[in-house]
Amino acid sequence: MGGKGSKKGVPKELTPKQIAMLKATTQYNEKEIREWHANFLRESPTGKLNKKQFVEAYKKFYSGGKADSYCQLAFSMFDANHDGVIDFNEYLLAVAATSQGDLDDRLEVAFDICDTSDDGQIDRKELAVMISAAYDLRGETDRKGDNDPKKRAAEIISRIDVGGDKKLNKYEFIAGCKNDPVLRRLLAPNT
């Protein structure tokens, strides 16, 4: 966001415009946004998180599991300008998107994270990767039988694939997740 050659470095204060935008796009109030910003700058005095730093910061939300796999997927989606780093705005929007909002909004984010090919569809392999990452995040270690990510992905797609193309579009994914409590709990916890 401009000022790359600036000698002043990273702004230590949020502008009123940034605060207004973040209040409008998250459910955080100004005090919470300022607290998030202060914590962000403690984690990354440069004002940018690379993928490794993002994973480390995000792990704090999931002390019971391993966040690495999920964060690898999430980082790619939330690095909105694809510059290999996440600034504070991108970071707070990522946190808000995965922890706030109604079920449909959170499932849309889960779909976008899962759709690593960016083709608007999720295939069995993409869903299995997401299920495995969600297991890691939650600290789930049982991956045998019905909990096998590949088997679970195949079963889910066969059950909710309305179009019959062995892939899920966003509509099928959201509708299917809403009707599958296990999948909903995995991909949109705390809803």
Contacts in CASP RR format, 6 or more apart in sequence:
PFRMAT RR
TARGET T0000
AUTHOR 0000-0000-0000
METHOD contacts of the structure
MODEL  1
MGGKGSKKGVPKELTPKQIAMLKATTQYNEKEIREWHANFLRESPTGKLN
KKQFVEAYKKFYSGGKADSYCQLAFSMFDANHDGVIDFNEYLLAVAATSQ
GDLDDRLEVAFDICDTSDDGQIDRKELAVMISAAYDLRGETDRKGDNDPK
KRAAEIISRIDVGGDKKLNKYEFIAGCKNDPVLRRLLAPNT
1 87 0 8 1.000
1 89 0 8 1.000
10 41 0 8 1.000
10 45 0 8 1.000
10 46 0 8 1.000
10 47 0 8 1.000
10 48 0 8 1.000
12 41 0 8 1.000
14 22 0 8 1.000
14 33 0 8 1.000
14 34 0 8 1.000
14 37 0 8 1.000
14 88 0 8 1.000
18 89 0 8 1.000
19 30 0 8 1.000
19 33 0 8 1.000
19 34 0 8 1.000
21 89 0 8 1.000
22 28 0 8 1.000
22 33 0 8 1.000
22 89 0 8 1.000
22 92 0 8 1.000
22 93 0 8 1.000
23 29 0 8 1.000
23 30 0 8 1.000
23 33 0 8 1.000
25 93 0 8 1.000
25 96 0 8 1.000
26 33 0 8 1.000
26 92 0 8 1.000
26 93 0 8 1.000
26 96 0 8 1.000
26 100 0 8 1.000
27 96 0 8 1.000
27 100 0 8 1.000
27 101 0 8 1.000
28 36 0 8 1.000
28 92 0 8 1.000
28 96 0 8 1.000
33 92 0 8 1.000
36 88 0 8 1.000
36 92 0 8 1.000
36 95 0 8 1.000
37 88 0 8 1.000
37 92 0 8 1.000
40 47 0 8 1.000
40 49 0 8 1.000
40 57 0 8 1.000
40 88 0 8 1.000
40 91 0 8 1.000
40 92 0 8 1.000
41 47 0 8 1.000
41 88 0 8 1.000
43 49 0 8 1.000
43 53 0 8 1.000
43 56 0 8 1.000
43 57 0 8 1.000
44 53 0 8 1.000
44 57 0 8 1.000
47 87 0 8 1.000
47 88 0 8 1.000
48 85 0 8 1.000
48 86 0 8 1.000
48 87 0 8 1.000
49 57 0 8 1.000
49 85 0 8 1.000
49 86 0 8 1.000
49 91 0 8 1.000
50 84 0 8 1.000
50 85 0 8 1.000
51 71 0 8 1.000
51 72 0 8 1.000
51 75 0 8 1.000
51 84 0 8 1.000
54 71 0 8 1.000
54 74 0 8 1.000
54 75 0 8 1.000
54 86 0 8 1.000
54 91 0 8 1.000
55 67 0 8 1.000
55 68 0 8 1.000
55 71 0 8 1.000
55 72 0 8 1.000
55 75 0 8 1.000
57 91 0 8 1.000
58 67 0 8 1.000
58 70 0 8 1.000
58 71 0 8 1.000
58 74 0 8 1.000
59 66 0 8 1.000
59 67 0 8 1.000
59 68 0 8 1.000
59 71 0 8 1.000
61 67 0 8 1.000
61 95 0 8 1.000
61 99 0 8 1.000
62 70 0 8 1.000
62 137 0 8 1.000
62 138 0 8 1.000
64 138 0 8 1.000
64 139 0 8 1.000
65 136 0 8 1.000
65 137 0 8 1.000
65 138 0 8 1.000
65 139 0 8 1.000
66 136 0 8 1.000
66 137 0 8 1.000
66 139 0 8 1.000
67 136 0 8 1.000
67 137 0 8 1.000
68 136 0 8 1.000
69 129 0 8 1.000
69 132 0 8 1.000
69 133 0 8 1.000
69 136 0 8 1.000
69 137 0 8 1.000
70 113 0 8 1.000
70 133 0 8 1.000
70 134 0 8 1.000
70 136 0 8 1.000
70 137 0 8 1.000
72 133 0 8 1.000
73 113 0 8 1.000
73 114 0 8 1.000
73 116 0 8 1.000
73 129 0 8 1.000
73 130 0 8 1.000
73 133 0 8 1.000
74 94 0 8 1.000
74 98 0 8 1.000
74 113 0 8 1.000
75 86 0 8 1.000
76 116 0 8 1.000
77 109 0 8 1.000
77 112 0 8 1.000
77 113 0 8 1.000
78 86 0 8 1.000
78 90 0 8 1.000
78 91 0 8 1.000
78 93 0 8 1.000
78 94 0 8 1.000
78 97 0 8 1.000
79 85 0 8 1.000
79 86 0 8 1.000
79 90 0 8 1.000
80 90 0 8 1.000
81 90 0 8 1.000
86 94 0 8 1.000
97 105 0 8 1.000
97 106 0 8 1.000
97 109 0 8 1.000
98 106 0 8 1.000
98 109 0 8 1.000
99 190 0 8 1.000
100 106 0 8 1.000
102 191 0 8 1.000
103 178 0 8 1.000
103 184 0 8 1.000
103 188 0 8 1.000
103 191 0 8 1.000
104 174 0 8 1.000
104 178 0 8 1.000
106 188 0 8 1.000
106 191 0 8 1.000
107 173 0 8 1.000
107 174 0 8 1.000
107 177 0 8 1.000
107 178 0 8 1.000
107 184 0 8 1.000
107 187 0 8 1.000
107 188 0 8 1.000
108 170 0 8 1.000
108 174 0 8 1.000
110 130 0 8 1.000
110 173 0 8 1.000
110 177 0 8 1.000
110 187 0 8 1.000
110 188 0 8 1.000
111 122 0 8 1.000
111 170 0 8 1.000
111 173 0 8 1.000
111 174 0 8 1.000
113 130 0 8 1.000
114 122 0 8 1.000
114 126 0 8 1.000
114 127 0 8 1.000
114 129 0 8 1.000
114 130 0 8 1.000
114 173 0 8 1.000
114 187 0 8 1.000
115 121 0 8 1.000
115 122 0 8 1.000
115 126 0 8 1.000
116 126 0 8 1.000
116 129 0 8 1.000
117 123 0 8 1.000
117 126 0 8 1.000
120 169 0 8 1.000
120 170 0 8 1.000
121 165 0 8 1.000
121 167 0 8 1.000
121 168 0 8 1.000
121 169 0 8 1.000
122 130 0 8 1.000
122 167 0 8 1.000
122 168 0 8 1.000
122 173 0 8 1.000
123 157 0 8 1.000
123 166 0 8 1.000
123 167 0 8 1.000
124 150 0 8 1.000
124 153 0 8 1.000
124 154 0 8 1.000
124 157 0 8 1.000
124 166 0 8 1.000
125 153 0 8 1.000
127 153 0 8 1.000
127 156 0 8 1.000
127 157 0 8 1.000
127 168 0 8 1.000
128 149 0 8 1.000
128 150 0 8 1.000
128 152 0 8 1.000
128 153 0 8 1.000
129 149 0 8 1.000
130 187 0 8 1.000
131 149 0 8 1.000
131 152 0 8 1.000
131 153 0 8 1.000
131 186 0 8 1.000
132 143 0 8 1.000
132 149 0 8 1.000
134 140 0 8 1.000
134 186 0 8 1.000
134 187 0 8 1.000
135 141 0 8 1.000
135 143 0 8 1.000
135 147 0 8 1.000
135 149 0 8 1.000
135 186 0 8 1.000
138 186 0 8 1.000
138 189 0 8 1.000
140 147 0 8 1.000
143 149 0 8 1.000
145 151 0 8 1.000
146 152 0 8 1.000
146 155 0 8 1.000
156 176 0 8 1.000
156 180 0 8 1.000
156 183 0 8 1.000
157 166 0 8 1.000
157 167 0 8 1.000
157 168 0 8 1.000
158 166 0 8 1.000
159 176 0 8 1.000
159 180 0 8 1.000
160 168 0 8 1.000
160 172 0 8 1.000
160 173 0 8 1.000
160 175 0 8 1.000
160 176 0 8 1.000
160 179 0 8 1.000
160 180 0 8 1.000
161 167 0 8 1.000
161 168 0 8 1.000
161 172 0 8 1.000
162 172 0 8 1.000
162 175 0 8 1.000
163 172 0 8 1.000
176 183 0 8 1.000
177 183 0 8 1.000
177 184 0 8 1.000
177 187 0 8 1.000
177 188 0 8 1.000
178 184 0 8 1.000
184 191 0 8 1.000
END
